Amino acid sequence: MSIRLKLLRKKLGVTLEALAEKSGMTKSYLSKVERGLNTPSIAAALKLAKALNVKVEELFSEDNVSLDGYSLVRSHERQSLAANDHSPGYAVLAHQVSERSLLPFIIYPPSEFTDKTFKEHLGEEFLFVHEGRVEVDFVNERVLLERGDALHFNAQKPHRIRSVGEVQAQLLVVVHSSEE
């Protein structure tokens, strides 16, 4: 039985390096698990689920999960998906992410563009500034967003985000993820 690690990891925007660091497993082992060459033990699966902040069943689920109900993530239940304390923090705001095409996150961007690389992915992205101010860099254009501003764009447009000013920015980000 292959597990849905790669699907979940990619949907959540977590790199193999970050997952290795958060789970305490090696990159090569995780790569083998993703390719179906290794099946994790129950203990390893529990660590992976905790690192991705998903229920362990989501790693193994083959049949469609019923989405008739709703997904509720209380603020005190949110778990950061940042690789470490130096990278921008973010948390997923929904359960059963493997079955959903809309992925809501709360993001706390860093004050500097720590990454030289721009992110780009399939789908659309919607940003709402809940707190503070942010700068969105689209390579040839930068957009400054104030508290309460919203921005919607094609996620294939290369982009990166940073917090501007004294107050740590908090963004609600919703990504529409089409199946690969």
N, C-alpha and C positions, 0 to 999 in steps of 0.2 A: 504494500500500500504506500503510495507516495503521498507526502504531506504537502500542503499548500503554502509552504514557507515562502517561496519566491513571490507568489501572487500577493500574499499579505505584506511582505517586506516592501515590494515595489509600490503597492497601493498606498502604504503609509509613508513612503519617501525615505525609508531607512536604508542606508548603505550596508553592504556586507561587513565593512570595517566597523561601523557603529554597532551593528548587531553582535558582532564578535566581542567587542569591548563590553557591551551591556550584559551579555549572557555569560561571559567568561569562557566562551568556546573559541576554537581557532577558526580562522577564515576558511582554511582548506576543508575542515570538517563540515562547516555550514554549506559550503559549495557542493560537497558530495551529497549532503542531505537534500539540497535543492534540486540536484540532478537525479535523485532517486537511487544513488549508489549506496547510501547509508540510511538506515531507519533509526531515528533517535530513541533512546530509552525513555521510559515514562518520566524519569527525573529530568532528562535533557529537554523533553517536550514541555514540561512545566516551566523550566527556566526560559525557554524560547517564548512561550506564551506570556510570561511575566515581563520579559524584555520588550515585547511588542504591545503589551497591555491589551491582550485579547484573551478570550476564554480558550482553554486548551482544546476544546472540541472544534474550534474554528480551524486549527491546524490540520485536523484529520477529516473534517466534514466533507463528504462527497455529494450527498444529496442536498437539494436546496433547502435552506433554512427558511422557515415561514417568516415573512416580513409583514404579516397581517397586524402584528402587535406594534409596539413602538420601542425605541431605544432611548433610555434615559441614563445620562451620566451626570451625577451630582458633582458640584464643584469640588467637594472634598475627596471624591473618588478619582479625579483626574490624575494621571501619572505622566510625568514628563518622558518624552521619547528622545531627548537630547543625548548624544553620545557621552558627553561629559559636561562639567560645569562651565567650560569655556566656549562651548558652541551655543548657538541660539536655542532657546528652549521652546518646545511645542508639545501639545498634547492633543490626542484625538478625542472628539466629542461625540462619538457614536460607537455602538457595538455592532457586531456582525458585518465588519467592513468588507469582507470578501464578497458579500452578496449585494453590496450597495454601489451605486454609481456616483452618488453625491457624498463627498467626504469632508465633514466639518472639522476644523482644527482651531485651537487657540495658539497664537504664536507670540513669542516675546523676542523680537529681532535684536541682534547685537547693535551697538552704537557705531561700529565700523563695519565696512564690507570686508569681513574676515576672509571670505572666499573670493578668489580671483575669478572663479568660474561662475557663469550665469546658469540658472536653472531653466530648463525647458522640458515640457512633457506634453503628452496628448491631452486633449480636453480643454476645458475652460477653467478660469480661476476668478473668484470673487473675493475682494478684500473689504473689510469694514473696520475702520479705526475706532476701537472701543476706548482707548486711553492713549494719551501722548500724541506724538507726530511721527510720521515715517516718510522716508524717501524711497521711491521705487525707481530703480535704475533699469532702463530698457536699452542699454548699450549706447544708442545715439540720442536718447532723451531721458531726462530725469523728472519725475513727478513728485511734488511734495503734497502729502495728505495730512490734514488736520483731524482732530477728534471729531467723529461723526461723519467723515467723508467715506465714500464707497467707490471702489474701482472694480470694473469687470473687464477681463481681457482674454484673448486666445492664449492659452498656456504654452503654445509652441513658440511664442515670442520670447526670446531670451530675457530673463529678469532676475533681479536680486533686490533684497530689501534690507534697510537698516533703520534703527531708531534714531530720531533726531531730537536734541534738546535735553533738558534735565530729567524729565519724566520717562521712565521705561515704557516704551510703547507696548500696547496689547492689541492684537489684531484678531478678528474673527476671519478665518480664511475658509472658503468652501471651494473645493476642487471637484469638478465634474470629470470623472475618470471613465473613459470609454474602455471597453474590454480590448486587450491587445491581441 
